[in-house]
Amino acid sequence: MSVWKYADWITPIDSANRVTLGEGQTPLVRSRRIGPEAGLDQLFFKLESTNPTGSFKDRFAAVGISHMLQTGRTECIATSSGNTGAALAAYTAVAGIRCRIAIVEPAPLGKLSQMMAYGADIFKVKSFGLDPEVDRGTFLTLKKIAQQPGHALQVSGYVFSPEGMCGVETLSFELGEQLEGVRHVFCPAGGGGMCVGVARGFGTLVREGQLAASPAVHCVQPEGNDTISSRLRDGYDRAKNVECTSHISGLQVS
């Protein structure tokens, strides 16, 4: 059981370089209360918390770190506010790759402990995640470090780590098998990586003839947070079957 069940549809990796902790194939559970109360008898939850380190980021890390092995990289450079760092720390430990993570200032202690337990070197950057100027400076520095021989920058976004992000697309492949006739998929959004990965995954299923048409993918974020919709409007990870939605209003992106 792993994302490598779909090896033919994601980043090509030789079998000898495929890292896994048994991620993926997470349960799909029918809602017993929220769905019926809302008049939705076909509402299901995909339990990504059952992945090895507790989030969908394990899908990203499994493929991203495997790609590092495939290309002879031995130094992982990353940023994280929590889940990405935990996933990368775990998978680099399995692969025998050094992992250094720049941490946003508000990152929760529990996630930092998880990263350190897996052996990652973490560095909390003052005002990172709170100040746009600090964010830009931090990313510029990390990009320079990642240009050194044997290094790779692993950030859970297609603009930074497209090979690893292909692993997120396996969510759609599983949903296509688990739920016939799915019409809408709602993804919680921080940076929007899950939303775009799911949209692209369904696109693959359509191209491969596994689905007649892609379901609508809804990217849900807190009201007042325009991060995802603005990125999509600006052409960042554009996907035509994605709708960005706050809990009150929505924005259709095409």
Long-range contacts (C-beta under 8 A, 24 or more apart in sequence): 1-25, 2-62, 3-59, 3-62, 3-63, 3-167, 3-170, 4-62, 5-170, 5-173, 6-169, 6-170, 6-173, 9-169, 9-170, 9-173, 9-204, 9-208, 10-63, 10-166, 10-167, 10-169, 10-170, 11-63, 11-66, 11-67, 11-163, 11-164, 11-166, 11-167, 13-63, 13-66, 13-67, 13-69, 13-70, 14-70, 17-66, 17-69, 17-70, 18-62, 18-66, 19-62, 19-65, 19-66, 19-69, 19-91, 19-94, 19-95, 20-62, 21-52, 21-53, 21-58, 21-62, 21-90, 21-91, 21-94, 22-52, 23-51, 23-52, 23-58, 23-59, 23-62, 24-51, 24-58, 24-59, 24-170, 24-174, 25-174, 26-50, 26-51, 26-174, 28-174, 28-175, 28-178, 28-179, 44-179, 46-171, 46-174, 46-175, 48-171, 52-90, 53-83, 53-86, 53-87, 53-90, 53-114, 54-83, 54-86, 55-83, 55-86, 55-87, 56-83, 56-168, 56-171, 56-194, 57-83, 57-84, 57-86, 57-87, 57-88, 57-156, 58-87, 58-90, 58-91, 59-167, 59-168, 59-170, 59-171, 60-84, 60-87, 60-156, 60-161, 60-164, 60-165, 60-167, 60-168, 60-193, 61-87, 61-88, 61-90, 61-91, 61-154, 61-164, 61-167, 62-91, 62-167, 63-163, 63-164, 63-165, 63-166, 63-167, 64-88, 64-91, 64-152, 64-154, 64-161, 64-163, 64-164, 64-165, 64-167, 65-91, 65-92, 65-94, 65-95, 65-97, 65-154, 65-164, 66-95, 67-152, 67-163, 67-164, 68-95, 68-97, 68-152, 68-154, 69-95, 69-97, 71-152, 72-150, 73-97, 73-150, 73-151, 73-152, 74-98, 74-150, 75-100, 75-148, 75-150, 75-151, 75-152, 76-100, 76-151, 76-152, 76-154, 77-102, 77-142, 77-145, 77-146, 77-151, 77-152, 77-153, 77-154, 78-102, 78-153, 78-154, 78-155, 79-103, 79-104, 79-128, 79-138, 79-139, 79-142, 79-155, 80-104, 80-107, 80-111, 80-115, 81-106, 81-107, 81-111, 81-129, 81-190, 82-107, 82-108, 82-111, 83-111, 84-154, 84-155, 84-156, 85-111, 85-112, 85-115, 85-120, 85-122, 86-111, 86-114, 86-115, 86-118, 88-120, 88-154, 89-114, 89-115, 89-116, 89-117, 89-118, 89-119, 89-120, 90-118, 92-118, 92-119, 92-120, 93-118, 93-119, 93-120, 102-128, 102-138, 102-142, 103-128, 104-128, 104-129, 104-130, 105-129, 105-130, 106-130, 156-191, 156-193, 157-191, 157-192, 157-193, 157-237, 158-193, 158-196, 158-197, 158-237, 159-236, 159-237, 165-193, 165-196, 165-197, 166-197, 167-197, 168-193, 168-194, 168-197, 168-198, 168-201, 169-197, 169-198, 169-200, 169-201, 169-204, 170-201, 171-197, 171-198, 171-201, 172-197, 172-198, 172-199, 172-200, 172-201, 172-202, 172-204, 172-205, 173-201, 173-204, 173-205, 176-202, 176-205, 176-210, 176-211, 182-215, 183-215, 183-216, 184-215, 184-216, 184-217, 184-218, 185-215, 185-216, 185-217, 185-218, 186-218, 186-220, 186-245, 187-217, 187-218, 187-219, 187-220, 188-220, 188-221, 189-219, 189-220, 189-221, 189-227, 189-228, 189-244, 190-221, 191-227, 191-228, 192-219, 192-227, 192-228, 192-231, 192-232, 192-237, 193-237, 195-219, 195-228, 195-239, 195-242, 195-244, 196-237, 196-239, 196-242, 199-239, 199-241, 199-242, 200-239, 202-241, 203-239, 203-241, 214-241, 215-241, 216-241, 216-243, 217-241, 217-242, 217-243, 218-242, 218-243, 218-244, 218-245, 218-250, 219-243, 219-244, 219-245, 220-245, 220-246, 220-247, 221-245, 221-246, 222-246, 222-247, 223-247, 223-248, 223-249, 229-253
